[in-house]
Amino acid sequence: VNEAYLRYPNDPSSDSYGKTPNTEATVYSFALKVLKQNEVGEPLPGAAFTLYRQVSEDTWESMVSLQDEDGSTSEFLFPYLAEGVYKLVEDAAPPTYNQLKEPIYLTIQADVSTQSDGSQVLNGVTYQGYRLENTTRIPVSVDKVDGVGILTVQNQRGTVLPSTGGKGKTHFLVLGFMMVAVAGCFLVTKWRWAHANI
């Protein structure tokens, strides 16, 4: 609970001051735990993340960056989060694993009710994870004991192919069609040359 009041001078010619009644405001904070896993759900150490908070439509504020420098943990805790919209960016993936190309967005919303005496009671909190690229929902569970949101992030092994949709896919398909066309022309030319010398 935060308290605030206004202090003001009663008389400009004296040192006496007045004070408004205290105003209380209840501020709740929450936390997000990120669990890093491989493609089969096993703990995967060696990653690094930065969490950003949206302060306006086009402005994001960096909250905190966490990195597993010695390869000893696959859990990352981001505490003291207020209600709002956040995005989680993977700054580095574990060795031999593909780094996430798109951020994971997260909305934190508190369920608060006001009592007859004016006090507020927190009934619960909702965490919603999603990706902007295709609006895919990402499940975020809630620890029933402390209300911490738990987000599982998986990495895949292997080489990253051009992303589906957009220029990456278009360039990949055009190159494939050109290779097929060149191979077809070569085979037709070779067949004609062989038959012309029979």
RAUR-V567700 format. One record per pair of residues at least 24 apart in sequence whose C-alpha atoms are under 8 Angstrom apart, sorted by sequence separation. I is the first residue (numbers start at 1). J is the second residue. D is the distance in Angstrom with one decimal. If there is no record, write none. Layout:
i=[I;I]
j=[J;J]
d=[D;D]
This chain:
i=[1;2;46;83;84;105;106;1;2;46;83;84;104;105;1;45;46;82;83;104;105;45;46;47;51;83;104;105;45;46;103;44;45;102;44;45;54;43;53;54;102;53;54;53;54;52;53;51;52;51;52;37;51;52;36;50;51;35;36;49;50;35;49;50;34;35;49;50;33;34;48;49;33;34;47;48;49;33;47;48;32;33;47;48;31;32;47;31;32;46;47;31;46;30;31;32;45;46;29;30;31;44;29;30;29;30;29;30;28;29;100;99;98;97;98;97;98;97;98;96;97;98;93;96;98;26;41;33;35;37;39;31;32;33;34;35;36;37;38;39;30;31;32;33;34;35;36;37;38;39;30;31;32;33;34;35;36;37;38;39;32;34;36]
j=[25;26;70;107;108;129;130;26;27;71;108;109;129;130;27;71;72;108;109;130;131;72;73;74;78;110;131;132;73;74;131;73;74;131;74;75;84;74;84;85;133;85;86;86;87;86;87;86;87;87;88;74;88;89;74;88;89;74;75;88;89;75;89;90;75;76;90;91;75;76;90;91;76;77;90;91;92;77;91;92;77;78;92;93;77;78;93;78;79;93;94;79;94;79;80;81;94;95;79;80;81;94;80;81;81;82;82;83;82;83;155;155;155;155;156;156;157;157;158;157;158;159;155;158;160;120;154;148;150;152;154;147;148;149;150;151;152;153;154;155;147;148;149;150;151;152;153;154;155;156;148;149;150;151;152;153;154;155;156;157;151;153;155]
d=[5.7;6.1;7.2;7.6;5.4;5.6;6.5;4.4;7.1;4.6;5.0;6.8;6.8;5.3;6.0;5.1;7.4;7.5;5.4;6.0;5.9;6.0;7.2;7.5;7.9;6.6;5.4;7.5;5.0;7.1;6.9;7.7;4.3;7.4;5.3;8.0;7.2;5.7;7.4;5.6;7.6;6.0;5.9;4.4;7.9;5.4;6.6;6.9;5.3;5.9;6.5;7.3;4.7;8.0;5.0;6.0;6.4;6.0;6.3;6.8;5.3;4.8;5.6;6.6;5.7;6.7;4.5;6.8;6.8;5.0;5.9;5.3;5.6;6.4;7.5;5.3;7.1;4.4;7.6;5.0;5.9;6.2;5.4;6.7;7.1;5.1;4.7;5.6;6.4;6.8;5.0;4.2;4.5;6.4;5.8;7.9;6.5;7.3;7.9;5.4;5.6;7.3;5.0;4.8;5.1;6.2;4.9;7.8;6.6;7.5;7.3;6.9;6.1;6.1;5.7;5.6;5.9;4.5;6.8;6.2;6.6;7.2;7.6;7.2;6.8;7.1;7.6;6.8;7.2;7.1;6.1;7.8;5.7;6.0;6.0;6.1;6.1;6.1;5.2;6.2;7.3;5.1;4.7;4.9;4.9;4.7;5.1;4.8;5.2;5.6;6.5;6.3;6.0;6.2;5.8;6.1;6.0;6.6;6.4;7.9;7.3;6.9;7.9]
